[in-house]
Amino acid sequence: MNDRTLTELAAWMEQGLRGRQLAERYTASVDDTVAGIFNALTDDPDLLLVATGGYGRRELAPFSDIDIMFLARDRKNAGAAEKVLYRLWDERLDISHAFRTLRECVEEAFRDIRTRTTLLEARYLAGSRELYSQFEKEVYPAIAYRKQRQFVAEKLSEREKRHISTGDSIYLLEPHVKEGDGGLRDIHAVLWLSRVVFRITDLQGLSAFLSGHDLKRFSDAYDFMIRLRYCLHLESGRKNDILSFEYQRAIASRLGFRDSSKFSGAERMMRYYYLKGRVIRDISHEVMVRCSRQYSPIFRDFTKKRLTDDFLLSGGKLIAKKETVFSGQSEKIMEAFYHFSKTDKGFSARLRELIRENLPRINRRTRSIPAAVNHFREIMKGRRVYETLREMHERGVLGRFIPEFGALRSLVVHEAYHMYTVDEHTLLAIRNLERLRTTTVKSLEALKEIILGMEQLDVLFLSILFHDIGKAVGRHHEEEGYKRLKSIMERLNMKPDKRLRIEFLVRNHVLMSRIAMTREIDDPELIAFFADAVGDTENLKAIYLITYADMSAVNPLFWNAWKASLLRELYERTSQYLSGTGVVGRGHDAAALFPGNAALQKEFSLFLEAMPDRYLLSTTDARLKEDFLLYQQTSARSTAVRIDVMPDGIAEIVICASDAPGLFSRIVGFLCMRRLNIVHGRIYTGKHGIVIDKIAVSNWKDVWWNGLEQDIVSGLEETVMKRKDIQLACSNPEAHGLFDAFVELDNESSDLYTLVEIFSQDRIGLLYDIAKIFYQKGVGVESARINTEASLAQDIFSLRCGGSKLDYETAYEILKELWDTLKN
């Protein structure tokens, strides 16, 4: 792609050409070059040059591969084709080529679905017209109209896999505009299937079964996606189909989306993208269903089952008894969704149309009609909550009935780790919670047991539905959501007990995750604080379930074994506290752990006396025994190390040593050198200078090799005993365009520790550099929460200096040096 071509493309964009016009003009310019080179180098009567794939479709993007096929009568023409190919490469064209005979076209098409698909869009470029005519008469009918059932089945399967691999949602914050759900490839799939099944050769031919209105919507969405893809290629300067954050603002400007009082141009563009993606998704699904029915035996049940005076079941679909069912009775729309939730049946196409046509009837009056409210509340108690709310949202009903949720539609909020728009995140959270009731995932069994024991499931689902409504306003969304919730509760006429619980859960939906991820849950005072905040066991169960639903819907990988273990531990400790069975003292039975050995019992008791309360409260008897035996090994050598690998793949590295300045930083530095991903560190300093450090790493299984344990043990012992300095080769990460680094020091939340929170782009050696600053300032790390995901580091340290919290001067120096380190 040379500068002249890029300038031309930019000029065509400025002229306002529609997407397909733009692509056709660029394709034509490439045709001139490619055909010109072919004609200049060969006049072989038995050789033909054909455009295939996106090039054949006349949909070439700036940095796309140019797919061509040399078609020959036999292999002896390969030399002439090779000469043309080398010249095309000399011209720096991104050529993707194939050389086939007529017979090979058919053979390869039925061996590989991708080859068959690209050949469906074959287009003459240069060479033998006679050979191309033969291709059209003999080859094309074979690949297009034979084995149609197989083609349809493979394309539908391919579509499903493609969606899963690209996020399985339209509403991604960084969508794949070509392969994703609602992207260009869904349009291509419609064109391929309708060509094979119905012999429709262009988009206009879909008028055979699409209304003029739907065909125009589909066509407009097609044009928009092509223009968007062009902008994405031009802005990134390469073949790139992921609309990532770093390009969104510039592309929005190219496409004419300006900042408004409420939304940036990039946010307005993304909302428009989701609108067009939804059009593509819905219409392509309709066409694909029609295509698949041509080859699937369908039992048409023409019996009608009366549900009410207004709604029937017929042919496996919900239908309206009369066209005027919603005239003057907008509450009947909610009744239709109530039947949707109770019958496991979908709406007929006509009933969907009637809902769309009558959508404006849902207004303030509808929201206060008891029948509509009752049907909505019954939906939230049912066994098909997610599917029903999803259908309501896609039809526009949910946002009109609950305007506070409607404000979240396609709302883009840039938050670390989040992958979806706010409305999509909410619906996926409801889906994940609902799936708990039937899950077979072993790691979710405890959560499943809790939800199956809950009586007021509607409280949970409503709490999740409303948990992010404050994000439509901006910052501090928990408080804003709580304020907006009051009027919703009044409209829904919720009972006082349910209302109070929903209000508590919405206001505090991030409380449990914040405590588990940022504080030391072996602190009895913290458990008491959290128990006081939740109030009772039912609230605790509810907030635990909602925390799971919320976190698991951030992105597919955000909920992991480590976070699950922290939340489970917090839940269990708080549950024990609320029930009055929590551990409150130092009651560990030495005699039971070391029966018949009085000497060991005495030593063990002295060991317990030396260790801090939070260590004893957070450690099981079995682990206490193992730690004590590790401590005994330090009498022979100053340092002892043990590695415990958990069933969930997390490894805990336990180091027992004599305390010394810089101990934590040296341990961290050594583990960083071994590319171990530290997620948590607990440091327990006892009397008489003994220290037990417990470092959890999340990628043990990924980096494991035979001998790793011994390498870590011997390496740590040498590092600690010899107090070796660590030399790390640091790498500078690419700048992250959305999230600025920050450092926050908190001297108020804890009576014992100064808390320091750091958020930054991650890099090799960052944690070691931070720990080294603490060491150099004479500050001790009592505990550390380390979280690294998506190249972002979010770390929280509990610090003490000289047995107390940090004074003003030390705190200032720490902040300054940390900030300098993060900036550099």
C-alpha positions in Angstrom: 0.0 0.0 0.0 1.8 3.1 -1.2 1.3 6.7 -0.1 -0.5 7.7 -3.3 -3.1 5.0 -2.8 -3.6 5.9 0.9 -4.1 9.5 -0.1 -6.7 8.5 -2.7 -8.6 6.3 -0.3 -8.7 9.1 2.3 -10.0 11.5 -0.4 -12.8 9.0 -1.4 -13.7 8.8 2.3 -14.0 12.5 2.5 -16.3 12.5 -0.6 -18.8 10.6 1.5 -18.9 7.5 -0.7 -21.1 4.7 0.8 -19.3 1.6 2.0 -19.8 -0.6 -1.0 -19.1 2.3 -3.4 -15.8 2.9 -1.7 -14.9 -0.8 -1.8 -15.9 -1.1 -5.5 -13.9 1.9 -6.5 -10.8 0.7 -4.7 -11.3 -2.8 -6.1 -11.6 -1.4 -9.6 -8.2 0.4 -9.2 -6.6 -2.9 -8.1 -8.2 -4.7 -11.0 -6.5 -2.3 -13.4 -3.1 -3.0 -11.9 -3.4 -6.8 -11.6 -5.1 -7.4 -15.0 -2.6 -5.0 -16.6 0.4 -6.9 -15.3 -1.2 -10.3 -16.4 -2.0 -9.0 -19.9 1.5 -7.5 -20.3 3.3 -10.7 -19.4 1.2 -13.5 -21.0 -1.3 -14.2 -23.7 -1.5 -17.9 -23.0 -4.9 -19.1 -24.3 -5.1 -21.8 -21.7 -4.6 -19.6 -18.6 -7.1 -17.4 -16.8 -6.8 -15.0 -13.8 -9.8 -14.9 -11.4 -10.5 -12.8 -8.4 -11.8 -14.8 -5.4 -13.0 -14.2 -1.8 -13.5 -10.6 -0.7 -11.6 -9.4 -3.8 -14.0 -11.3 -6.0 -16.9 -9.8 -4.0 -15.5 -6.4 -4.9 -15.1 -5.7 -1.2 -11.4 -5.2 -0.9 -10.2 -3.2 2.2 -7.0 -1.2 2.2 -4.7 -3.7 3.8 -6.6 -6.9 2.9 -5.0 -9.8 1.1 -5.7 -9.7 -2.6 -7.1 -13.2 -3.3 -6.5 -14.5 -6.9 -6.6 -17.8 -8.6 -4.7 -18.8 -11.8 -7.0 -21.2 -13.6 -5.4 -23.4 -16.3 -6.4 -26.4 -18.5 -3.5 -28.3 -17.1 -0.4 -27.9 -15.0 1.9 -27.1 -17.9 0.8 -23.5 -17.7 2.3 -23.0 -14.3 5.4 -21.2 -15.7 3.4 -18.3 -17.2 1.4 -18.0 -13.9 4.6 -17.9 -11.9 6.0 -15.1 -14.0 2.9 -13.0 -13.4 2.9 -13.8 -9.7 6.5 -12.6 -9.2 5.8 -9.3 -10.9 2.7 -8.8 -8.7 4.9 -9.3 -5.6 7.5 -6.9 -7.1 4.8 -4.3 -7.1 4.4 -4.9 -3.4 0.8 -6.1 -3.7 -0.4 -8.4 -0.8 -1.2 -11.3 -3.1 -2.7 -14.5 -1.8 -2.8 -17.0 -4.7 -3.8 -20.4 -5.8 -3.1 -22.3 -9.1 -5.8 -24.9 -10.1 -7.2 -26.7 -13.1 -10.9 -27.0 -13.6 -11.0 -30.5 -12.1 -8.9 -29.4 -9.1 -11.4 -26.6 -8.4 -14.2 -29.1 -7.8 -12.0 -31.5 -5.9 -10.6 -28.9 -3.5 -14.0 -27.2 -3.0 -15.5 -30.4 -1.6 -12.4 -31.1 0.6 -12.3 -27.6 2.2 -15.3 -25.4 3.0 -13.2 -22.3 2.8 -12.0 -23.0 -0.8 -15.6 -23.7 -1.8 -16.7 -20.4 -0.3 -14.0 -18.3 -2.0 -14.8 -19.9 -5.4 -18.5 -19.0 -5.0 -17.3 -15.4 -5.5 -15.0 -16.0 -8.4 -14.9 -13.1 -10.8 -13.1 -12.7 -14.2 -10.0 -10.5 -14.3 -7.9 -11.4 -17.3 -7.0 -14.2 -19.7 -9.0 -16.8 -21.6 -12.7 -15.9 -21.8 -13.3 -19.4 -23.2 -11.8 -21.0 -20.1 -13.9 -18.7 -17.9 -17.0 -19.6 -19.7 -16.2 -23.3 -19.2 -15.6 -22.6 -15.5 -19.1 -20.9 -15.2 -20.8 -23.9 -17.0 -19.0 -26.8 -15.4 -17.3 -25.8 -12.2 -19.6 -23.2 -10.6 -22.8 -25.2 -10.7 -21.0 -28.1 -9.1 -19.6 -26.1 -6.2 -22.7 -24.0 -5.7 -25.5 -26.5 -6.1 -24.2 -29.9 -5.1 -24.1 -31.1 -1.4 -26.1 -28.1 -0.4 -27.2 -29.6 3.0 -23.5 -30.1 3.9 -22.6 -26.5 3.0 -25.5 -25.1 5.0 -24.6 -27.2 8.1 -20.9 -26.3 7.9 -21.6 -22.6 7.5 -24.0 -22.5 10.4 -21.5 -24.4 12.6 -18.7 -22.1 11.4 -20.7 -19.0 12.3 -21.3 -20.3 15.9 -17.6 -21.1 16.4 -16.6 -17.7 14.9 -18.9 -15.9 17.3 -17.6 -17.7 20.3 -14.0 -17.1 19.4 -14.6 -13.3 19.0 -16.5 -12.8 22.3 -20.0 -14.1 21.5 -21.6 -10.7 21.7 -22.3 -7.6 19.7 -21.8 -5.4 22.7 -18.1 -5.7 23.2 -16.1 -2.5 24.0 -13.5 -3.6 21.4 -15.4 -5.6 18.8 -14.2 -7.5 15.8 -15.9 -5.7 13.0 -15.3 -8.5 10.5 -15.6 -11.8 12.3 -17.7 -10.8 15.4 -21.4 -11.2 16.1 -23.2 -8.6 14.0 -20.1 -8.0 11.9 -19.3 -8.2 8.1 -18.9 -11.9 8.1 -22.5 -12.4 9.1 -23.5 -10.5 6.0 -21.2 -12.6 3.9 -22.7 -15.8 5.4 -26.1 -14.6 4.4 -25.0 -14.0 0.8 -23.2 -17.4 0.6 -26.2 -19.4 2.0 -28.8 -17.6 -0.1 -26.7 -18.1 -3.2 -26.4 -21.9 -2.6 -30.0 -22.5 -1.3 -32.1 -20.0 -3.3 -29.7 -19.1 -6.2 -29.8 -15.4 -5.1 -26.7 -13.7 -6.5 -26.7 -10.3 -4.8 -28.1 -8.4 -1.8 -31.1 -7.0 -3.7 -32.2 -10.6 -4.3 -33.0 -10.9 -0.6 -36.2 -8.9 -1.4 -37.7 -12.3 -2.1 -38.2 -12.8 1.6 -37.2 -9.5 3.3 -39.5 -6.5 3.5 -38.3 -3.3 1.8 -37.8 -1.7 5.2 -35.6 -4.6 6.5 -33.6 -4.8 3.2 -32.8 -1.1 3.4 -31.7 -1.5 7.1 -29.5 -4.4 6.2 -28.0 -2.6 3.2 -27.3 0.5 5.3 -25.7 -1.5 8.0 -23.5 -3.3 5.4 -22.3 0.1 4.0 -21.5 1.4 7.5 -19.5 -1.7 8.5 -17.4 -1.4 5.3 -16.7 2.3 5.9 -15.8 1.6 9.5 -13.4 -1.2 8.4 -11.8 1.1 5.9 -11.2 3.7 8.6 -9.8 1.1 11.0 -7.3 -0.1 8.3 -6.3 3.5 7.5 -5.9 4.6 11.1 -3.9 1.5 12.2 -1.8 1.4 9.0 -2.2 -2.4 8.7 -4.7 -5.2 8.3 -6.6 -4.9 11.6 -10.3 -5.7 12.2 -10.5 -5.2 16.0 -11.9 -1.8 16.8 -9.7 -1.2 19.9 -9.9 1.8 22.2 -6.8 3.4 20.8 -8.4 4.0 17.4 -12.0 4.8 18.3 -11.7 8.5 18.8 -9.8 9.1 15.5 -12.2 6.8 13.6 -15.2 8.6 15.1 -13.8 11.9 13.8 -13.3 10.4 10.3 -16.9 9.2 10.3 -18.3 12.5 11.5 -19.3 11.6 15.1 -18.7 14.7 17.2 -18.7 15.2 21.0 -22.1 16.1 22.5 -22.9 17.4 26.0 -23.4 13.8 27.2 -21.2 11.6 25.1 -17.8 11.8 23.3 -17.7 11.2 19.6 -16.2 7.8 20.1 -19.1 6.8 22.5 -21.7 8.0 20.0 -19.9 6.0 17.2 -19.9 2.8 19.3 -23.6 3.2 20.1 -24.3 3.5 16.4 -22.1 0.5 15.7 -24.2 -1.6 18.2 -27.4 -0.4 16.5 -26.1 -1.6 13.1 -24.6 -4.8 14.5 -28.0 -5.7 16.0 -29.7 -5.1 12.6 -27.1 -7.4 10.9 -27.5 -10.0 13.7 -31.3 -10.1 13.6 -31.8 -10.1 9.9 -28.9 -12.6 9.2 -30.4 -14.9 11.7 -33.8 -14.7 10.0 -32.3 -15.5 6.6 -30.1 -18.4 8.0 -33.1 -20.0 9.7 -35.0 -19.8 6.4 -32.1 -21.4 4.6 -31.7 -24.2 7.2 -35.3 -25.1 7.0 -34.9 -26.0 3.4 -32.9 -29.1 4.5 -34.4 -29.8 8.0 -37.5 -31.9 8.3 -40.0 -29.8 10.2 -43.0 -31.2 12.0 -45.6 -28.5 11.8 -48.0 -28.7 14.7 -51.0 -26.9 13.5 -53.0 -27.5 16.7 -53.7 -24.4 18.7 -53.5 -24.2 22.4 -55.4 -21.3 24.1 -53.4 -19.6 26.8 -55.7 -16.6 27.4 -58.3 -14.8 25.4 -55.5 -12.9 23.7 -52.7 -15.4 23.2 -52.3 -18.9 21.7 -49.6 -21.4 21.1 -49.5 -22.6 17.5 -46.7 -24.3 15.5 -44.4 -24.1 18.6 -44.7 -20.3 18.7 -46.6 -17.7 20.8 -49.1 -15.9 18.6 -51.7 -13.1 19.2 -55.3 -14.0 18.7 -56.0 -10.7 17.0 -54.0 -7.9 15.4 -55.5 -5.3 17.7 -54.4 -7.1 20.9 -52.3 -4.2 22.1 -54.6 -1.3 21.0 -55.4 0.6 24.1 -53.9 -2.1 26.3 -50.2 -1.6 26.4 -50.0 -3.8 29.5 -50.7 -6.8 27.2 -47.2 -6.4 25.9 -45.9 -7.4 29.3 -48.4 -10.2 29.4 -46.9 -11.5 26.1 -43.5 -11.7 27.7 -44.9 -13.3 30.8 -46.2 -16.2 28.5 -42.7 -16.2 26.8 -41.1 -16.8 30.2 -43.6 -19.6 31.3 -43.9 -21.6 28.1 -40.3 -21.9 26.8 -41.7 -20.9 23.4 -40.6 -18.0 21.2 -42.7 -15.3 19.6 -44.0 -15.7 16.0 -42.5 -13.2 13.5 -45.9 -11.4 13.4 -46.2 -11.1 17.2 -42.7 -9.5 17.2 -43.8 -7.1 14.6 -46.9 -6.2 16.6 -44.7 -5.5 19.7 -42.4 -3.3 17.6 -45.3 -1.4 16.1 -46.9 -0.8 19.5 -43.7 0.0 21.4 -44.5 3.7 21.7 -47.6 2.7 23.7 -45.4 1.8 26.7 -45.3 5.0 28.7 -45.6 6.3 32.2 -49.2 5.1 32.5 -48.2 1.5 31.5 -45.5 1.5 34.2 -48.1 2.0 36.9 -50.7 -0.5 35.6 -50.9 -3.3 38.2 -51.3 -6.0 35.6 -48.1 -4.9 33.8 -46.2 -4.6 37.1 -47.4 -8.0 38.3 -46.4 -9.7 35.1 -43.0 -8.2 35.2 -42.5 -9.3 38.8 -43.6 -12.8 38.0 -41.1 -12.9 35.1 -38.3 -12.1 37.6 -39.4 -15.1 39.7 -39.4 -17.6 36.8 -37.0 -20.1 35.4 -36.3 -18.2 32.2 -35.3 -14.8 33.5 -32.3 -14.2 31.3 -33.9 -15.3 28.0 -37.0 -13.2 28.7 -35.1 -10.1 29.7 -32.8 -10.5 26.7 -35.9 -10.7 24.4 -37.5 -7.7 26.1 -34.2 -5.7 25.7 -33.8 -6.6 22.0 -37.4 -5.6 21.3 -36.9 -2.3 23.1 -39.5 -3.2 25.8 -37.3 -3.4 28.8 -35.9 0.1 28.4 -39.4 1.6 27.9 -40.8 -0.2 30.9 -37.7 0.6 33.1 -36.4 3.8 31.6 -33.5 3.8 34.2 -32.3 0.6 32.5 -33.0 2.0 29.0 -30.4 4.7 29.7 -27.8 2.0 29.8 -28.5 0.7 26.3 -25.2 0.4 24.4 -23.5 2.6 27.1 -19.7 2.5 26.8 -17.9 3.1 30.2 -14.2 2.6 30.1 -13.3 0.6 33.1 -10.3 -1.6 33.6 -10.9 -5.2 32.5 -14.4 -4.6 31.3 -15.2 -6.1 27.9 -18.9 -5.3 27.4 -21.3 -2.4 27.3 -23.1 -1.7 30.6 -26.4 -3.2 29.5 -24.8 -6.4 28.0 -22.7 -6.8 31.2 -25.9 -6.7 33.3 -27.7 -9.2 31.2 -24.7 -11.6 31.2 -24.6 -11.3 35.0 -28.2 -12.3 35.2 -27.5 -15.2 32.8 -24.5 -16.4 34.9 -26.5 -16.3 38.1 -29.4 -18.2 36.6 -27.1 -20.9 35.3 -25.8 -21.5 38.8 -29.1 -23.4 39.5 -28.2 -26.1 37.0 -24.4 -25.9 36.8 -22.3 -29.0 36.8 -19.0 -27.1 37.2 -17.4 -28.5 40.3 -15.8 -25.2 41.4 -19.3 -23.6 41.5 -20.9 -26.3 43.7 -20.9 -24.1 46.8 -22.5 -21.2 45.0 -25.1 -23.6 43.5 -26.0 -24.9 46.9 -26.5 -21.4 48.2 -28.8 -20.3 45.3 -30.9 -23.4 45.5 -31.5 -22.6 49.1 -32.6 -19.1 48.4 -36.4 -18.3 48.5 -36.5 -14.8 47.1 -34.7 -15.3 43.7 -36.6 -12.3 42.3 -34.7 -10.1 44.8 -31.4 -11.3 43.4 -32.4 -10.9 39.7 -33.8 -7.4 40.3 -30.7 -6.4 42.3 -28.5 -7.4 39.4 -30.8 -5.7 36.8 -30.5 -2.4 38.7 -27.0 -2.7 40.1 -25.4 -0.5 37.5 -28.2 2.0 36.7 -26.1 4.7 38.3 -23.5 4.4 35.5 -25.8 6.4 33.2 -25.0 9.4 35.5 -21.3 8.9 35.9 -19.0 8.4 38.9 -19.9 6.9 42.2 -22.5 4.8 40.5 -23.4 2.8 43.6 -24.8 5.9 45.3 -26.4 7.2 42.1 -28.0 3.8 41.5 -29.4 3.8 45.0 -31.0 7.2 44.5 -32.7 6.1 41.2 -33.8 2.8 42.7 -36.3 4.4 45.1 -38.7 5.5 42.4 -38.4 2.0 40.6 -39.3 0.3 43.9 -42.3 2.4 44.3 -43.5 1.7 40.7 -43.0 -2.0 41.2 -44.9 -1.9 44.5 -42.2 -4.1 46.2 -42.9 -5.3 49.7 -40.8 -3.5 52.4 -38.6 -6.5 53.2 -37.7 -7.1 49.5 -37.3 -3.4 48.9 -34.8 -3.0 51.7 -32.8 -6.0 50.6 -32.7 -4.8 46.9 -31.6 -1.3 48.0 -28.9 -2.8 50.3 -27.6 -5.0 47.5 -27.5 -2.3 44.8 -25.9 0.2 47.1 -23.2 -2.3 48.3 -22.8 -4.6 45.3 -19.1 -4.0 45.1 -18.4 -4.1 48.8 -17.6 -7.8 49.1 -15.3 -7.8 46.1 -13.5 -4.7 47.3 -12.9 -6.2 50.7 -11.8 -9.5 49.4 -9.5 -8.1 46.7 -8.0 -5.2 48.7 -8.0 -6.0 52.4 -6.6 -8.8 54.7 -9.5 -11.1 55.4 -7.7 -12.8 58.2 -8.1 -9.5 60.2 -10.9 -10.2 62.8 -11.8 -6.5 62.9 -12.4 -6.5 59.1 -14.6 -9.6 59.4 -16.6 -7.8 62.2 -16.9 -4.7 60.0 -18.2 -6.7 57.0 -20.6 -8.8 59.1 -22.0 -5.5 60.6 -22.4 -4.1 57.1 -24.3 -7.1 55.7 -26.4 -7.5 58.9 -27.6 -11.1 58.5 -26.9 -14.4 56.8 -29.5 -13.9 54.1 -27.9 -10.6 53.0 -24.5 -12.3 53.1 -25.6 -15.1 50.8 -27.2 -12.6 48.5 -24.2 -10.3 48.2 -21.9 -13.4 47.7 -24.1 -14.5 44.7 -24.4 -11.1 43.3 -20.6 -10.6 43.6 -20.1 -13.8 41.6 -22.6 -12.7 38.9 -21.1 -9.2 38.6 -17.5 -10.3 38.4 -18.1 -13.3 36.1 -19.7 -10.9 33.6 -16.8 -8.5 33.4 -15.0 -10.7 30.8 -14.8 -14.5 30.4 -11.5 -14.7 32.3 -12.0 -12.2 35.1 -13.6 -14.7 37.5 -10.8 -17.2 38.3 -9.8 -19.7 41.0 -7.8 -17.1 43.0 -10.6 -14.6 43.2 -13.1 -17.4 44.0 -10.9 -18.6 46.9 -10.7 -15.1 48.4 -14.4 -14.6 48.2 -15.2 -18.0 49.5 -12.9 -17.4 52.5 -14.5 -14.1 53.2 -18.0 -15.6 53.0 -17.1 -18.5 55.3 -15.4 -16.3 57.9 -18.3 -13.9 57.9 -20.9 -16.7 58.0 -19.1 -18.1 61.1 -19.0 -14.7 62.7 -22.7 -14.1 62.1 -23.6 -17.5 63.5 -21.4 -17.1 66.5 -19.1 -20.0 65.6 -16.1 -18.0 64.4 -12.6 -18.6 66.0 -12.0 -15.9 68.5 -9.0 -17.1 70.4 -5.7 -19.1 70.2 -7.3 -22.5 70.9 -5.0 -24.8 68.9 -4.5 -28.2 70.6 -0.8 -29.1 70.6 -1.6 -32.5 72.2 -3.9 -33.4 69.3 -1.4 -32.4 66.7 1.6 -34.1 68.3 0.2 -36.9 70.5 2.6 -38.6 72.9 5.4 -36.2 72.2 5.6 -33.7 75.1 8.8 -32.0 73.8 7.2 -31.2 70.4 4.0 -30.1 72.1 6.0 -27.6 74.2 8.0 -26.3 71.2 4.8 -26.0 69.2 3.1 -24.0 72.0 6.1 -21.6 72.1 5.9 -21.3 68.3 2.2 -20.3 68.6 3.0 -17.8 71.3 5.5 -16.1 69.1 3.2 -15.7 66.1 0.7 -12.9 65.6 -3.1 -13.3 66.1 -3.9 -12.8 62.5 -1.6 -15.7 61.5 -3.3 -18.1 64.0 -6.8 -17.0 62.9 -6.1 -17.5 59.2 -4.3 -20.8 59.4 -5.8 -24.3 59.8 -4.4 -26.8 62.3 -3.0 -28.9 59.5 -1.1 -25.9 58.0 0.0 -24.8 61.5 1.6 -28.1 62.0 3.3 -28.0 58.5 4.6 -24.4 59.2 5.9 -25.4 62.6 7.8 -28.3 61.0 9.2 -25.9 58.4 10.2 -23.5 61.2 12.1 -26.3 63.0 14.2 -26.7 59.8 15.6 -23.2 60.3 17.6 -24.3 63.3 19.9 -26.2 60.9 19.8 -23.5 58.3 18.5 -20.0 58.5 15.9 -20.4 55.8 13.4 -23.1 54.9 11.0 -23.2 51.9 7.9 -25.3 51.2 5.7 -25.3 48.1 2.0 -26.2 48.4 0.2 -26.7 45.0 -3.5 -26.4 45.3 -6.1 -28.4 43.3 -7.1 -25.1 41.5 -3.5 -24.7 40.1 -2.4 -22.0 42.5 0.8 -22.6 44.3 1.7 -21.1 47.7 5.4 -20.7 48.3 6.0 -20.6 52.1 9.3 -19.2 53.3 10.4 -19.3 56.9 13.4 -17.2 57.8 14.9 -14.8 60.3 13.5 -11.3 59.5 15.9 -9.0 57.8 15.6 -5.6 55.9 14.7 -6.1 52.3 13.6 -9.8 52.7 10.3 -9.3 50.9 11.8 -7.4 48.0 14.5 -10.1 47.5 11.9 -12.9 47.5 9.7 -11.0 45.0 12.7 -10.2 42.8 13.8 -13.9 42.6 10.2 -15.1 41.8 9.9 -12.4 39.1 13.1 -13.7 37.6 11.5 -17.1 37.3 8.4 -15.5 35.5 6.1 -16.5 38.3 2.9 -14.4 38.5 2.5 -13.3 42.1 -1.2 -12.7 43.1 -0.9 -12.4 46.8 1.6 -12.1 49.6 1.1 -12.5 53.3 3.9 -11.7 55.7 3.7 -12.8 59.3 6.3 -11.5 61.6 6.5 -13.1 65.0 8.5 -12.4 68.2 12.2 -13.2 68.4 12.7 -12.2 64.7 10.9 -15.2 63.0 9.0 -14.4 59.8 6.8 -16.6 57.6 6.1 -15.3 54.1 3.4 -16.9 52.1 3.5 -16.0 48.4 0.7 -17.2 46.1 1.4 -17.6 42.4 -1.2 -18.2 39.8 0.7 -19.6 36.8 2.6 -22.5 38.4 1.1 -25.1 36.1 1.9 -23.0 33.0 5.6 -22.6 33.8 6.1 -26.0 35.6 9.0 -28.3 34.5 10.5 -31.3 36.1 12.8 -29.8 38.7 11.1 -26.4 39.1 10.3 -27.1 42.8 13.9 -27.7 43.7 15.1 -24.8 41.6 12.7 -22.5 43.5 13.6 -23.9 46.9 17.3 -23.8 46.5 17.2 -20.4 44.7 15.1 -18.8 47.4 17.3 -20.2 50.2 20.4 -18.8 48.5 18.8 -15.5 47.8 17.6 -15.0 51.4 20.7 -16.4 53.2 23.2 -14.6 51.1 21.1 -11.5 50.8 21.8 -11.4 47.1 20.8 -8.4 45.1 18.4 -9.1 42.2 19.1 -7.8 38.7 16.0 -7.7 36.5 16.0 -6.8 32.8 13.0 -4.5 32.8 10.9 -3.9 29.7 9.0 -0.8 28.9 5.4 -1.5 28.0 3.5 0.2 25.3 1.5 3.1 26.7 -2.0 2.2 27.6 -4.3 4.7 26.1 -7.2 4.6 28.5 -6.1 4.2 32.1 -3.6 6.5 33.8 -1.4 5.3 36.5 -2.2 6.3 40.1 -0.9 5.9 43.6 -3.1 6.3 46.7 -2.0 6.3 50.3 -4.6 5.6 53.0 -3.7 6.2 56.6 -7.3 6.2 57.9 -9.0 2.9 57.0 -6.8 0.7 59.3 -5.8 1.2 62.9 -2.6 -0.8 62.3 -1.4 -0.3 58.8 -0.9 2.3 56.1 -2.5 1.1 52.9 -0.9 1.9 49.6 -2.7 1.2 46.3 -1.0 1.2 43.0 -2.6 1.0 39.5 -0.3 1.0 36.5 0.6 -0.6 33.2 2.4 -3.8 34.2 6.0 -4.6 33.2 8.7 -7.1 34.1 10.3 -6.1 37.4 7.6 -3.6 38.5 6.7 -5.4 41.7 10.3 -5.8 42.6 11.0 -2.1 42.0 8.0 -1.2 44.3 9.2 -3.6 47.1 12.7 -2.2 46.8 11.4 1.3 47.5 9.7 0.1 50.6 12.9 -1.6 51.8 15.1 1.4 51.1 12.8 3.7 53.1 12.8 1.3 56.0 9.2 0.3 55.6 8.0 -3.2 56.3 5.4 -4.9 54.0 2.9 -6.7 56.3 0.8 -8.0 53.5 0.3 -7.5 49.8 -2.5 -8.1 47.3 -1.1 -8.4 43.8 -3.4 -8.4 40.8 -2.2 -8.4 37.2 -4.6 -8.8 34.3 -4.7 -7.6 30.8 -1.3 -6.0 31.2 -2.6 -3.8 34.1 -1.2 -4.1 37.6 -3.4 -3.3 40.6 -1.5 -3.8 43.9 -2.3 -3.0 47.5 0.2 -3.1 50.3 -0.3 -2.9 54.1 2.8 -1.1 55.5 4.3 -0.4 58.9 7.4 1.5 59.9 9.0 1.0 63.3 6.0 -0.8 64.6 3.5 1.9 63.6 1.8 3.4 60.6 3.8 5.7 58.3 4.4 9.3 59.5 3.8 12.2 57.1 7.4 12.6 56.0 7.9 8.9 55.2 4.5 8.7 53.5 5.4 11.7 51.2 8.8 10.2 50.3 7.2 6.8 49.5 4.5 8.5 47.3 7.1 10.6 45.4 9.4 7.6 44.7 6.5 5.3 43.7 5.1 8.0 41.3 8.6 8.5 39.7 8.9 4.8 39.2 5.5 4.4 37.6 6.1 7.4 35.3 9.5 6.1 34.2 
